[in-house]
């Protein structure tokens, strides 16, 4: 058993019943998970949802003899939040849709029929709530010859745009957004175009892009040499490039806005559990599931926050839960309804599951161990290895009763016969961790104390439950301190907080990039079959050299992929790029009638939104020296068009009235109230302005972050994706 690092100063936590949901959890469940009647009103509670899911998965196609026992075990495990399955399972189990998997990889063959079949198949997956990964590496390069038409190819990016447009159309009607991973090998002739494809953040909005980097490329990089570009249609070497130049281009774009990510494809294939079936080409949208073409995987996560008792890990109860969760995920395969026959056939051949974790930071906090410490990594690795070994033992027991996965071949596979080709991964748990009130996946908490602005103008303090408990127990809790922590965004540097608690409660941006990568690397080697979805947080001041160092360190530590995010790099575009200072910032002067007279030059930010007809509209917000909004403008890209004239005039009038209210210092919450009352649709102008203003009121020291399109809250970049901690929205699901 592992002992806590700080003896005698443990964080004691009550075993609160899972039915006591937080307000945020209940909001997420009502918006996204509970079944609804024809008027859109929820008809479920957390208990009835858990029973629906448990009963459907225990049934597993044909009701087993131990059905009653299974449904009880599954229900208790989910209801207590010891384990939660992925969102499609929570949403669809026991319903007519019945598609329970989260991630898929679909092949993109180098033919027109194959390409558009892939688009069709992706649309069917998205319609049922799944995310898709595509490798475009098989497609011949731009301007390569096409014998059948005597013409030339348009290249992978042109077809990726078609996939993107199809996703944009399909996602409009579902509970979950369609999301894609687009992958191109580093040795594809079009790689340079691919690397810069998302420099314009308005393109390929339904894709995460990642470069599949080979060992040969990394060797060339280390030797400052060249590597070959291979035409996929012929296998011929087209030309050679300097590895350093290409790598610096990847680093430059990743520094700019976090994309493309990198996938170490040879490291992934070294861990391929069924090489006899083919090689990995791509992952799911968040990068933690390497899958063969047409494979799918259903996911679920152990809530490690629930397995600390008296300052130590409760391995006995953890083992029992892992066994039950493994049976649950294997059963999901049998009661699943697959979008297309090819996916069903391939999934049943390998029966992969993705048993992951969440609440890892909660576990370390309760043990009194800093996330970024060597002991923190050692502890996390031992727990992850324990989970893998327990899952493998259970999978072997299932195989004895039901048979190993059909593609298992003892002459090829160097592991014992088991029911599932792959067992573990660490996936994003954005919304399910909000339900469970714990940290996402293997990520540290993004913040410890936050301020939530409500409609009556009050500021509500949202405090991490462990931090509040420690602060009160040790006598350093005060409202003033909590506000100071919220305003600074960190517990570091506050003299009132003992140094040991500052270390334990370090958050994502307080932990060094190297410590983030080392955590990912040690977890990858300690019981993770597939891969890990994790964000390497870099400060806004990070250099391109810092990004380069992160990628190389991740490769050397055995990571199968890496996503870096430099703080603020995805914030809305700033129109005036001149740095603000007290001496250079124009000041708004208040006139005798109380109206602010604005200077000729103001700082501004531009936001691109969509109207009811899904047409782009640009909202421009101007700020005074205190970063308070003073003016708003709305502009259609082609507002001289006759069919947009009336709409443009209406939006312009609304903006003028709002700007006038701002210049007379009408309280922001009063303006928001009126905008909310005037909103007839989530995508109309009053709704868009209301969301923007709510986000300004919730602004942190990191500046005005990206805006949640559903609730107007702050988006944070975590687990490889932008997510909202307020309502559970995720750009990747």
Secondary structure as UniProt FT lines:
FT   TURN            7..8
FT   TURN            18..19
FT   HELIX           23..28
FT   HELIX           29..33
FT   TURN            38..39
FT   HELIX           46..59
FT   TURN            65..66
FT   HELIX           67..79
FT   TURN            80..81
FT   STRAND          83..85
FT   HELIX           87..92
FT   TURN            93..94
FT   STRAND          103..106
FT   HELIX           112..127
FT   TURN            128..129
FT   STRAND          131..135
FT   TURN            137..138
FT   TURN            142..143
FT   STRAND          145..146
FT   TURN            147..150
FT   STRAND          151..152
FT   HELIX           156..170
FT   HELIX           171..173
FT   STRAND          180..185
FT   TURN            186..187
FT   TURN            189..190
FT   HELIX           191..195
FT   TURN            196..198
FT   TURN            201..202
FT   TURN            205..206
FT   STRAND          207..213
FT   HELIX           215..222
FT   TURN            223..224
FT   STRAND          226..230
FT   TURN            232..234
FT   STRAND          237..242
FT   HELIX           243..257
FT   STRAND          261..264
FT   HELIX           265..270
FT   TURN            273..274
FT   HELIX           275..277
FT   STRAND          282..283
FT   TURN            285..286
FT   STRAND          290..291
FT   TURN            293..294
FT   STRAND          296..303
FT   HELIX           304..306
FT   STRAND          308..309
FT   TURN            310..311
FT   STRAND          312..313
FT   HELIX           315..335
FT   HELIX           341..350
FT   STRAND          353..358
FT   HELIX           360..367
FT   TURN            371..372
FT   HELIX           374..402
FT   TURN            406..407
FT   TURN            410..412
FT   HELIX           430..436
FT   TURN            441..442
FT   STRAND          449..453
FT   TURN            455..456
FT   STRAND          459..463
FT   HELIX           465..474
FT   HELIX           479..488
FT   TURN            492..493
FT   TURN            495..496
FT   HELIX           499..504
FT   HELIX           508..510
FT   HELIX           513..525
FT   TURN            526..527
FT   STRAND          535..538
FT   TURN            540..541
FT   HELIX           544..556
FT   TURN            557..558
FT   STRAND          561..566
FT   TURN            567..570
FT   STRAND          573..574
FT   TURN            582..584
FT   STRAND          589..590
FT   TURN            592..593
FT   STRAND          596..597
FT   STRAND          603..610
FT   TURN            612..613
FT   STRAND          616..623
FT   TURN            625..626
FT   STRAND          629..636
FT   TURN            637..640
FT   HELIX           642..663
FT   TURN            664..665
FT   HELIX           668..678
FT   TURN            682..683
FT   HELIX           685..697
FT   TURN            701..702
FT   TURN            709..711
FT   STRAND          714..718
FT   TURN            719..720
FT   STRAND          721..724
FT   TURN            725..727
FT   TURN            731..732
//
